């Protein structure tokens, strides 16, 4: 039996998904001499990458070396291990307290991030540049011995510092879309076939032992191809060597979110096609799952996400200096200027006394000076510009008026929030919270949460209101109104759990053995980053690197015999 007797289309390597991980896998496989087919579920290319700011966090990259900078491997691994697996981290242990697989994945990321970037440049996908103005999210930690220089973006674009200063394009989604268009252009020039509206629904396998010359073959299933759905048709795609999944997480699969994530989430800015397809597809061939409770966390304006579950922009840095985040009891519970992944996890705190997620909803409260500021930059979202009309801002002339209006708004949303309302005494407690915050703003020291205490908090705050401010992230509230509030809830960029992979990006079965011919990268797998969000571009950096690893390894596989083939 020949391929033409059953298969509708085929290639050496079939890549599922067209974001950073998918294109990196496709380019790497093509550079290694393999024919490549990319299939994309949506009617457009790019997935969540198309909505991104096109930043990559890539330690050990060649651009650093070109500038004479050294990214110490041991220290970088310590930084990543501390953030990814804080409960296990032992700095002086050979494996840093991690399992062998966890450590190997971090090491593979460091060792391949630079080569992956170089490969993208060599194939003409894009010319990279360093953003030396962007500090790492955890630049304050002793393990971060190179806090500047790991952030990479396409050459010719403005840096984050330029964007914050109001120079250049501020629309992150436009940057991502532009980058994907460049990837597509170069892929087609290299002879990579691309098909949209082709949804992967199941793997086609030979359930017997692998009879190829691969010494690492197993007695488990051997992946031979994919069943795809294209509109009303079934399409069978032959993968002569391997299939690489890079199909996104399960951000928009409500059932999987409820079953797996560590707490309730209302939505996020992942592409709508991120519905956890690989969790189901890989599960059917015995894949082992991991990291299912974690996501790339963010906060989202509640009423915006109710209207549009696939949000355009989440709350990456709450805007304003005379601004606090409080829970339904009127209390501050977090450093408002801490980076989004860390700040957002406060929503999942369980209140044993009240037997509830006391911080399920937080309220961004600010005064009229913040509302009337005309400073426009990406991290202003969701605070509207002066004169801009939006329906999700609640206002009041006094704190009591604001509390009454806010509780009335919550009453309209009880069917979607589990009945969250403001606690009795909210207004009185909010006044006390603001008075305490005002004292911190005057002294310049936030004694409760350390607001403004790290380089990224300063960098993303924007210019200070006055040059003589002790801490530019804090300013006392106005003594009189109006006052304003926006309801925030837990969200995410995408999830980061799924089938586990090894350091060659091979998907592992429930016994920890590679499934022959099956690879994974990006948000559809158990992320090598664990629970961490190391810095801006960590999502794309990990996706790009493991896509590169997967593509190279997939191209090196022997051809899998099918039916009567020899």
N, C-alpha and C positions, 0 to 999 in steps of 0.2 A: 504494500500500500504506500503510495507517495503522498507528499504534503498536499498536492493539488486535489486529492480525492476527498479531503475533509475540510481543510483549512481555507478560510476566505482571504487571509492576509498573514504575513509572517515576517520575522526578522530574527537576527541572532539574539538581540536583547529587546524586550518589550518593556517600556517604562510607563507606569500608570501615574499620571499627575504631571502638571506642567508648571509648578512653582520652582523655587530655587533648587530644591533637592532633585526634582525630576529633570530639569535641564542640566544640572551638574552631572547627574548619572548618564544622561544621554551624550553629553559632550565627551565625558571620560571614556565611555564605551566606544564611541566613534573614533576617538583618537587612538584607541587600542586596536583599531581595525575591524570592529564589529559593525554590522548593519543594525540600525536602530529604528524602532517605531515608538513614538509617544502617543498615548491615548489619554484623552481628557474627558471627564464626565460632563463638565459644563459646556456651554456654547461659546465660551471665550477662554483664553489662556491665562495662566498666572496664579490661579487660586488665591490664597491669602497673601502671597508675595506681591501680587499686583496692587494690594492695598497698603503695602508697607512703605517705609521711608527709604528703602534700598540701602540699608546699613548692614555691614557684616562685622561681627566681632571675631577676629582671627588672630590668635596668639602666634608668635613665631613666624610672622609673615615676612616675605623678602623685602618689602618696602621699609620695614624696620631696619633690617640689616644694611640696606642701601644708605640709610641715614646714620649708620654707625651705632645703632642702639642694640642692646642685647636683651632678649626676653628669656630669662633664666627658666629652663624647663622644670626643674625641681620646685622652684617657688611658684610657678604658674600652676603646676599640678596641685600644690598645697592650697592655693587660692580656690581652685575649682572644687577640690574635695571638701574643703571647709564649708563652702556654700551649698554644694550638691547633696552632701550627706552629713549634716552637722551632728547628728546623733551618733555617728560612727567615727568621726574624724580624730585621728591620732597623728600629730604632725611628724613624729620621729619614727613611726612604724614604716617598714619597707613598702607596704601597700597603703599607707596613710590611714589604716583602720578599715579600709574598704574590702569588699570581696575582690577576688581576682578579676572577675568580669567587670565590675564597676571601675576598678583601677585601669584595666586594659582599655576600656572605652574612653576614659579621660585621656589616657596616653595616646591613643589612636587619634583623638581629636587634635591634640597639640602637635603631634608628629605629621599630620596630614593637612592641617589648616593652611600652612604655607604652600605646599605643593598643589593643593586644590585651587588656591587663588592663582598661582602661576599658570596652571593648566587652563583656567578660564581666560587668562590674558593671552596665552599662547594660541588658543583656538580662535581668538578674535571676538569672544563674547562680550567683553568690555575691558576697558583700560582702567585699572584701579588707582586710587589715590588714598593717602592717609588723612584722617581728620585729627590733627594734633591738638585741637581745641577742646575735644570731648573727653572728660575724665571718665574712667571706669565708674560704674555704679558703686563699687566698694573700694574706691581709691583710698579710703581712710583705714583699711585693714592692713596690718603689718605684712600679710602674705602678698599684698599687691605691690610688688617692687617695680612695676612698670605701669603706672596709672594712666599714662597717655601713650597712644600709638598703636593700639590694637583695633581701632575702628577704621574700617575701609569703606569707601563709597566710590561710585564711578567718577573718573576724572572729568573735570570740567563743570561738575555740579558744585553748588555752594555747600559749605560746611554747616554743621548745626549752630556754630557760633554766629555765622552770617545770618542764618534764619532767625535766631533769637534777636539779633540786632535789627531785624527788619529788612535785610538785604537778600534778594533772591526769592526763589519759589518756596512757599511755605506749605504747599499742599502735598503731604506725604504720599497720598494715594497716587497722585500724578507721577511722582518719582518712580514708584513701583511699577506702574503701568508702562512707563517709558522704558525701564530696564527690561521688562518682559518682552516688549516689542523688539528690542535689540537682540535678546536671546533667540527669539523666533527667527528673525532675519538671518542670524548667523547659522542657526540650526539648519535651515533650508538650504543655505549655501553649501553646507557640509554634507548634504544628502540625507538628512534625518527626516523621515516621514512623520507628519503630525496629523492626528485626527481628533477633532472635537466632537462633542455629543456622542462619545463612545464610553459608556459606563461599564466598568468591570464588575461582574456579578459573581463569578466563581473561577477558581483555578481548575485547569484540566491537568490531571496527573496520571502517571503510571504507578499504580499502587505497589508494584513489585519492587525488588531491589534494583539499584542503579547498575546497569550492565555496561556503562561507559568505562573509559580508562581512568576515570577520576579515582585516585587512591582514597579520597575521603568520602566516597559514596556511602550511603547508609541503607539499611533495610526498610526505611520509611518511604513515603511517597516521593516521586520524582516529578517536578513541575515541567510540563511540556508546553503549556500555553494558557490561554484565557478565553472564557466566554464573555463576550461583550454584548451590550444592548445599545443599538443605534436607532433611535426613534422607535419604529415598530419592528425592526429586524434584529435577529440574533446574528452576531458576527463572531466567528471562531478565529482567534489570533494565535498562530504558532510562534512560540519562543524557542528557537533552536538551542539556545544556550541557557537563558535565564529570564526571569521576570523580576523587575525592580519596582516595588510599590513606593510611591511618594505622594500619596493621595490625600493628605490632610488628616486632622484629628476628628473628634466627635463633638465639636462645639455646638453644632446645630442638630444633635440627636437628643431630644429631651429625655428619653428613657435611659440612654447610656449616661447622661449627666447625673440623673437621679441615682442610678445604680452604683456609679463608680467614684464620682468626685467627693472630696472631703467635706463639702458643704454645699448649700444651695447656691445656684448661679442663675442669673436672669438672661444672659446672652453674651454676645461678644463680637469682636470685629473680624472673626474668621470669615472666609468666603462661605456662601450659603451651601456650597457643595461639600463642606466638611461635616459629614454625617456618620463617620466611623465605619466606612465600608470595609476597611482592611481588618478591623477587629473581627468581623463576621467571616470574611473570606478566608483569612489565615486560620481562624478557629476551626474551620471545616477540615483543615489538613493537619490539625494537631499542634498549632503554634502555642507557645507559652506566652502569657501576657505579663506585663509589668508596668509599674509607675502609673497605674490607672487612676489614682486619686489626685494626681497633680495636673496643673495647667500653667500656661504663661499668664499669670493673673493680672487683672486690671480692674479699675472701677468704671462704672458706666452710669450715665444719667438715667434714672429708672424710667421716666416717662418717654424718653427717646427710644430706649431699647424695647419698651412695650410696643411702640409704633413700628420700629424697624429692628428685629432681632439680630440681623447682621449689621452691626453699627459701623458707621464710617470712621468716627474718632472716639476713643475712650478718654478717660480722664487721666492723662499721664502725669500731670503736675498741677494740682489745684491752684487756680489763679488767684492772686491777691495777697496783700500783706496784712490788712485788717480783715482777716478771714480765719475761721476755725471749722473743723469737722466735729460734730457732736452726734451722740446716739439719741435714742428716743427719751432718755433720761436727762438730756441736756449737758452731758459730760463729754469732754474731749477724751478720746481713747487711742490716739495715734499721732505721730509726727506727720502733719499734713503735707510736708515737703519731702518726705521719704519717697524713694522711687516706687512706682506703681505696683510691681510684683510683691514687694514686702508690705507696703501699706494696705493693699487690698485684702490680705489674709486676715486682717483684724475682723473682717465681716464674719468669719467662721468661729469666733470665740463663743463658747457655750456658757451660759449663765445658769449655774446649778440652782441658785435660789429661785429664780423665776422660771426655770426649765424652758429656756428659749434661747435663740440666737439674738442676744441683746443688741448686737451691732449689725443685724441683718441689713438694716437701712441706716445710712448716715446722712447727715444734713450739712451741706456746705453753706455756712452762714457768713454773710459779708455785709459791709456797710455801703453807703452810697458813694463813698470815695472810690471804692473798687468798681462799683457799677458804672460810674461815670468816667473812668479811665479810658482814654482812647488808644491805649497801647495794644496793638494787634500782633499776635504771634501764635505759633501752633498750640502752645500750652495754655492759651486763654480758655479753650473749650472746657466746659459748656457755658461759661459766663458770656452773655451776649454783649456786643458792642453797644455803646449809647445809641439809642434810637432804633435798635434792632428789636423786632417783636418776636418773642417766642412764648410758647404756652406753658413751659415747665418751670419758670421762675415764680416763686411765691414771695410776695412783698407785704410789708406792714410799716406804718408810721412809727410804731413803737415795738419793743420786744414782745409785749403782750399781744399786740395786733398780729405780729408775725407768727407767734405761736398758734393763735386761733386760726389764722388762714392756713397754716401748715397742717394742722390737725384736720381741718375740713377737707383739704386735698387728700390726706391719707385715708379719710373715710370713703372717698370715691374709689380707692384702689384696694380695699380690703380683700376682695375676692382673688387678687393676684399676688398678695404679699403675706398671706397667712394671718391677716387681721392686724397688722402693725398699726398702732396709734401712739401718739405722744403720751408719756406717763404724766400722772398728776404732778404738778409742781415743775413741769418742764421750763416754763418761762422764768421762774425764780432761779432755778439751777443754771439756766443759760446766762442770766445776768451775772451770777457768781463766777461762771466759767470765763466770761468775757472780762470781768474785772481782774481775775488772776492772770489771764493772757495779757492784758494791757500792762500789768506790772512787769511781766517778762519782756514785753516789747520795749519798755522804757529802759530796762537794764541790758537788753541785748542777749540774755541767756534764758532759754526755755528750760526751766528746772524739771519739768515733767517729761518731755520727750526729745529734747535736744534739737529742736527745729533750726535748720540752717547750718548744721554742724558738719556737713560733709561737702566735698567739692561739687558733686553733682547737684546738690540742693541749691548751691549758690549759682551754678552755671545755668540751671534751668529756671531760675526765679525771674529772670529779666532784670532790667535796670532798676536801681532803688528809687523810691519816691523822692527821697532827699539824700544829698551827699553825706549828711552828718548822722545817718541812722546807724545805731550800734549794731543792728542785725538787719540786713536789707530784706529778710523774709518775714519780718514782723513789724507791725505798726499798730499803735492803739486804735481801737474802734472810735468812731465819732460818738460824741456824747448824746447826739440826737439823730433821729431817723431821717430818711427811710432805711430799713434793713431788709435783706433779701435772703432767700434760701433756695437751694436746689437739692432734690432728693437723689442720693446716690445708692447704688446697689452693687453687689459683687458681679464681676464679669471676667472676661479673659480675651486674650488674643486668639488662642486656640488651646485645645488640650495637648498633653504631651505623654500620653500613655497608649500602649498597644502591644503588638508582638515584640518580644525581646530579640535583640540582635547581638552578634559577637563583634569583635574588633575588625572583622572583614565585612561587616554589614549583612551577614547571612542570618536569616530568620531561624530562631531556635525552636525546637519542639518541646513538649512538656518534660522530656528527659534531658534537656539541655544540649541536644544534638542538632546540627544544621539540617534544615529541610533542603534537599537537593534542588538547586535551580531557583531558589526564592530569596530575594534580598529586600531590604527596607531602609528608608531614610526619611528625615523630616518629621512632621508632627503625627504621622500615622503610626509611629513605632514608640516603644518605651524609650524615652529620650535619654541619651547618655548624660544630659545635664541634671538628671534627677529632679530635685525640687527647685534648683537654682535658676536664676535669671542673671547671668554673670554681668552683663552690661548691655547697652544699646546694641542691637544687631546680633545678640546671642542666638536668637531664633534662626535667623538666616545663616549665621556662621556655622552652626551645627548642621543645618540642612545642607548647605553647600558642601561641607567637608565630607559628611557621610554619604551624600549623593555621589561625590567623586570616588570615595572608597568603593561603594556598591557598583558603580559603573565599570571601574577597572576590574574588579573581581569577577563581575558577571561576564565581561568580555573574555576573560581568561578561562572560563569553563569550557569543557568539551561539549560537542554537540550531543544532545540527548536523542537516542534512537526512539522512533515512534512506529508502532505497528510492525510492518514488514520491512522497515528501513534497515539498512546495514551501515 
